Structures are given as C-alpha cells and as structure tokens.
C-alpha cells in the first residue's frame, strides 16, 4: 500500500503514532472535565499541605483520599510541580478550584505520565508473535497493536476528557504483562505489586498473577503431559517473589501500620456502604438482573398478581440510584458478588490431577495447563471481565481493564479478534454516558467512529476476512440506533421529563447483552483452547 | 487497508481536531460593547432575518452599519439568513439579541461551521488529493491539508466561515483541473460572491481560462469556450445579485460596503509591505489616502503581472496553482486594506503545493499561522495554536519527508539555475536558502517570539513591540517565498521539459 514507506521494524512510526495521540490529548485540554478533576486536585492539596498522618483522616472535601498510599505519594510528587503553576490549587479549603493554570497543570500531568503507557505499549508490541512478515506497515501486527492501545477510545475519553490517571496505571499493568511475555517474571511481579499499591481495583486480576507466578515461576519444570512436576519447586524463587511483595507493601502501608492507621486506611479503600450498581448501571449481569426484576414487577402489577403498595419504593426513577431494591428477585449482597466473581474463573478440567481435585479456590486452568505467559494473559482478561460482570458497585470504566490487555491477544488470533471487536465496541459505547454535555457529544461520537472504524478495518485486513457473523454485525449496528434514540430522539420527546432515566437504562441493558456475549465466547474459547493445546503438546 | 477507510479515518481525525478547537473561546467572547467576529456573524443573522433585502446594506434606524454592518457579498447574507431560520428566534431578535452569548448558541454557531466545512471544503480537499495530486503520497497530502492550523484556528477558534469561500474556490480549482471549465468558473464566481477577498484569486482563474481559449484558437473552439464561460459568469453573478439588481443605488451601496476605501492602507498589525515599511517610513501620514490607493494598486499589479502573463502563455494546472499562490500572496503583501486573516487566501493554494514542494510549502504555512499569533492571543487561543502548529509541523515533515526533497531539482530550481548560469553564477544561491538548518532556525525564532509575546510584558514606550516583530518576521518569510514561487513559475520552460524529467526519474 501507499503508506508503506517506513518499515515496521525500524520503529520510526512509533513516535509518530504516540506523538499524534499526545497532540490530540493536548487539544482536549479545554474540554469538559468531571468531578474526578476536583477529586485529584483535592488529593494534590491534601498530600501537599498536610502531614502523612492526616492524609487518610482529612475530610474537608467529600472526595476523600481513597486510593492506596503509593498513589498518594504519586500525588505528593505531582504537587511539587503543581506549585509552580498555581499555588492556590494546593489549598485544601479551595474546593472546586479551576483556574486556567490548574486545568493546564492537571491535564498536562495526565498527558505526561502517559509516557509510562507509551513505553509499555512499545514493549508489548515487541513481545507480539510475528506471523510471516507483511510488507505493508499498516497491516503489520506491531502497528495495529500500537494503534489499538495508544489510540484506545476508552482511555482517551476517560483520562483526557472525563479526567483520571488510567493511562499511567494501565501503563504499569501492560509493562508488567510485557515483562511476563518476555520471561522477566520478577520484574513483572514487582510492577504488578507497585500497581496494586497505586490502585487497589487491580486486586480483581491479582488471582491470575498469583497462580501464574506460583505455577510457572516457582515450579521450574513440567511433566511430559504438561502437569506440574512437584519436585521442581524452587524455594529461592518463592522467597524472591515473597520479598518483592512484602517490601513493596511495607514501603506503601508500613508508615500507616506504624502509626496505627491501618483500619482507617482500609475503611477508606473499601467502602462497602455503596450499592450493588453504580448510578449508571455498568453493562454487566446485574444490569440484566435489575432489568428482569423491573420487568417482572411491572408485569406482576399489570396482571394484578402484585400489590403496588407492597413493592419497595421505586428508587429507579430518581435517576441517581445508590441503592436499588429488587422487588421480585432476591436482593444481592456483596458476598454473593464476591463468590460470583471468583466462580467464573474456576475452570472445570477434563483430567484433574488427584492432589488438586479437593482444593478449588482459584484459576485452575493456568495451574494445570500453564501454556506459558499467553495462557496467563488470557486468564487475566477473563478475570478482569469476570469481575466486571459480577462485581459489587462496578464502574463502567472498569471495562478497560479487560479491553486493553485483550488487545494483545486480538492481534495474534483470528477468533480473539472477533471477540475483541464485540467487546470493545459495546464496552466503549457503554462509556458514552460518562460524557453527557452537548459540546462533547460530537467529540465522543467522532472518536468512537475513528477507533471502531480503525479496529474493524485493520483487524479484518490482518486476518484477511470478515471476523463477525451477521447476527453480531446486526447487534453492533443496533448501537447506532440506540445512540440516535437515546441522545437525539428521546431528549426531544415528552418522556424526557417524566422518565429521564430511560436512555441510561436502555444503553446499559443493550450493552450488557454484548458484554455478556463476549464474556461467554471468551470463556468458551478458553475451554476449547485447552483441548486443542493438549493435542498440540502431544 | 482499503482506501475508503483510510480516507474516512483521516476525515474523522480532521473533524475531531476541528471540534476540539471549537471547544475553546471565540473572538470577542464576553467583551461588550463591540464583541468580535462571532457577534458580527450573529448580527448578520439578526439583520437578514428581520429586515427586508433592500435594507441589508443600508444604514437605517433598524440597521446601524457602524455596529458590524454587513460588508460581505450577497451569498454571505443569504447564508446568514439560512442559519437564522434554523435557530431559536430569541437568538436573532431585532435589537434585543445584540451581544447574545450562551452555551447553546455557541454550540449552534460552531455546528454551522462544521457543517459548512463538511459539505464544501473537505470534499474538495478529498477530490483534489486523490484526483489531482501526483505520486504516491495522496493520503498523506490529504491529511496534511486537512490539518493546516491557520484555517482551523480562524474558523473554529476565532470564528468565521472561510471554509466556505476557500472551499468553493478549491472546488473551482479541482473542477478546472478535471477539465470542466464552465463548472469551474461557476464555483469560483460563487466563492467570489461569498467573500470579496477571493478577488486575490481571480486573476489566475481569468488568465488560466483565457489562456485555454487562446490555445484552442480564438477563431474556432476557443471562442465558443470563451462565450460559454462568459455567459456562465454573468448569469451566476446576476443570480447572486438578483434582489439588488432592480435599483442601481442598491448595487452601488453594496459595492461601497464591500470595498471600504476610506478605512486606509492597513489596520492593526498585518504582515504585509505597508505595515512593515511603516516601521521605517510613516507612509500613512506622508501620503494622502488616494495616493496610497493608487500606489498600492500599481505595486500590486506590477507584482502579479509576470506570473499572470506566464500563466496566459502556458495554462497548465501546475502553472495555475503557482499563479494562484503568486497572485494571492502579491495581493496580500501589496494591496490596500489587508487583514491578517487574508493570509488564508495564499495559504490555500500553497496547501495544494505540499506534495510538489513540501519544504517551502510547510514553511509558508507555518509562517502564515504564526503571523496571526496576536489575533489568537487576543481570542484566548494560545493552547490550540501551540498544539495544532506543533502537530502540523511534525506530521507534515514526517509524512512528506520534507527534508529529503531539498535538492535543487526537487525544489524545481533547475531551470532557474540554467537561466542564470550564463549571467551571474553567485546569484543562484536561492536553493541554498531553503534548507533544513534555515528552516529550523526560523521555526525556533517563531517559537521564541511566540514565547516572548505570551510571557514578557512589552516596554512601556513600545506597547505593540511583539505584534510588530511577529508581523515583520512573517513578512520577511512571505516576501522571500513570493520571490521563490515566482522564480519557480517563471523559470519553467514553455515547452514541457518537466514531463521528460519525470520520466527519467
């Protein structure tokens, strides 16, 4: 093709791709930002102007510090640059402070710390398996992966419009994944431990890490049938891993344990007082569950099987729902979601080794069939998506935890590419309600089209053929109809005032179908690959 | 990847950049009593919506021409009328809506620019890049033209509809390039009737078409073509001016509004000859307005003449593009009452040269954006200015491999050198001027001046120091490049040697 002049292996295209997206981020500096902007400004102020002992006690602003200590230190170091922009943003009492210099600084801090992400993407591209080299740069898996990650729609809108530091955090995650793919397991473990101490949401994928490191790193050899060889256990490696985890943990939580503040810190990190679903339901199983409950109760009232007065107050109509009471179906408690989150990642095995049959608490398939770092990566994606599907109070943004690592698998196998397209398109669309201001509507639509068009055409070219069946295509085209209905037609209708929550509900339920479908297919592919891999090994 | 998807991706990227810029401030935001160009456009909607056609260009009790009176040709007025019909009547209520600003209104105004761009300018750029630019760089050229910061910042930041007038002119070029002379002249007349500044481009259009008629023989088919074109032009003009034709007084008044001779040789700081010369000699006080007018008219004509004559003798697309640059740039540098935004007129044809002469074109486009810096600062567009300029510089240099096209032949200076070799060899240094080092030096200087304009307070006795430095510095670039583009155009031999050269490449 025409743009093939730079070759994929000379990497001169990589800075161009990275710089291009950085320019795009910079030009969004003056776009809308959510309350998360104020959250992070407040944390800058807290860490800058208060002693460490007060960090997790301070509550002038309602947006108290609720990330682990390393992130607080990250804000602390940022605040030293911030004071050269505008000192006022570092005053705890200056609530909702948004001077132009503050906006510039905070936006630039996200853009600059994304360098970690850019570096991680480069490392991921380097660890991608290369099929027979395509001559065309644009059709090369390196290039496609780099574009899919660097230009990821979700990251762009969540970080650079809505405002958060996910790029930096996902950079560490992807770097850790890349290190595992490259066989540098200790580095990978160190990076992941650091990541856990920056944002504890990554605990969801910690099981994948734990099992993988134990199985593939602490045991150095496999039997010929792929099962674990117990005699190859290396205590030195286990100690090395353990000391990494403990020392990073000590560095992060140590001071707070010493000050006797651990319970306080933990209560900030895990606020279980929140409801099952976030104000806007993340498109997961619980959205479908709520929907079924609602449909049943409406049906029940219509058929006079239920008494309206006895139903719980219809809390759904408020728009901002913290606690959703189910009327027909049993209510869901945090412990149930925890069990549900763990279950999907348990995998039935065709021939379990007898010694393990009695202990089912984690990701057995990577225990029994390690399949190297790629199996681990698949498990990590399943973990992330499983927790998204069944977790307690899940944010729609958490879908990125599955989408970003999954991009690596998508450029390596045709089947994964198909699932990836389904998952990213629905997952990204479900992020639309994050940006509800009219001025940002064109931006989100344009960026979504840009990313979706690119991912479809590039993956289609890479695997030389269509990746979706007609039903899947129809479902995805349905998203266009949903968008037009929810953001153009509905606001003009009279129901906008009486039933304002309907567009969010429709979006959430429609997207949860696609996400659930992708989850099931991903899970099936995991089982199937298990079988085929065994044949290959023999 | 298929062509269509790459084109769509480029278009989507261009649109995203445009809309992102439009989230920023506009000219005169929150600055009563006069506001800025944004209010001017809104005011024209108010006037055209509420008043009968024959009052649009006249000073009446309901139409105070001193407050952003309509001073663009009828198509602009019709466009305003169309926009006014689409919106909340409160936003265009006579008198009461003056200075109206709101979130919704800004959104509407920005959207009208985007729609016009999408309907007129962008399709023309697509057609040009894929049908008329040569070589293997089509998509890259397309992306670079779309990302030219000057036009984006003025239309989506400052607020104007240049994409309409420039887009129509580009349609003219494209259609002429495809060989449909009548349609091409139609498109250009429409563009001229949207903004009178398109006169800067008119001479090349005229000479190109006339040259073609000459070539086909004025006795036979050439005459027929000439008549066809003339009829098209006249009819189009008549249709555009239809409501004003009934009364000669109306026509005179419109013309008077379009060419406000009384406003003097130049206003504000603009990077042209008169403003720069004013640093040394106070022309405005020495010469009377009439003398200034004749003086500027003569110099402009002298500056255009060589390129026009050459185009008349050799009406090819290549010559046409160069003549468009040379003519509009000469107008910008020497004519009467030039605004800093008029640099967009030469910038359009220079965009068309990005593929053939990457380095000089990029250099010019960057200088043109830089020359409008004082305006951007006034409008609060510093961040988008910096970001779009850097992005354009980076992308165009990287994608078009600009520095690999700096040899004398690549800069099309071979014929010039051959002409000069027998006269004075050492004057042939022009190709040495356009090189990587000088380019970087100039970009660094622009960055330095931009930084000083933002960060430093000017000395008390020279409050306009930085705008003036910006103007003069840009002017030097424009002058040098005017010389260069003229040399390239005029030194090209009348016989088509270029084709043979290309074959040997």
Interface residues (C-beta under 8 A of the other chain):
Chain A: X1 X2 X3 X5 X16 X19 X20 X23 X24 X26 X27 X28 X29 X30 X31 X104 X138 X139 X438 X439 X440 X442 X443 X446 X447 X449 X450 X453 X454 X457 X458 X461
Chain B: X1 X2 X5 X6 X8 X9 X12 X13 X15 X16 X17 X19 X20 X21 X23 X24 X103 X104 X106 X107 X111 X114 X136 X137 X138 X139 X140 X383 X384 X387 X388 X390 X391 X394 X395 X398 X401
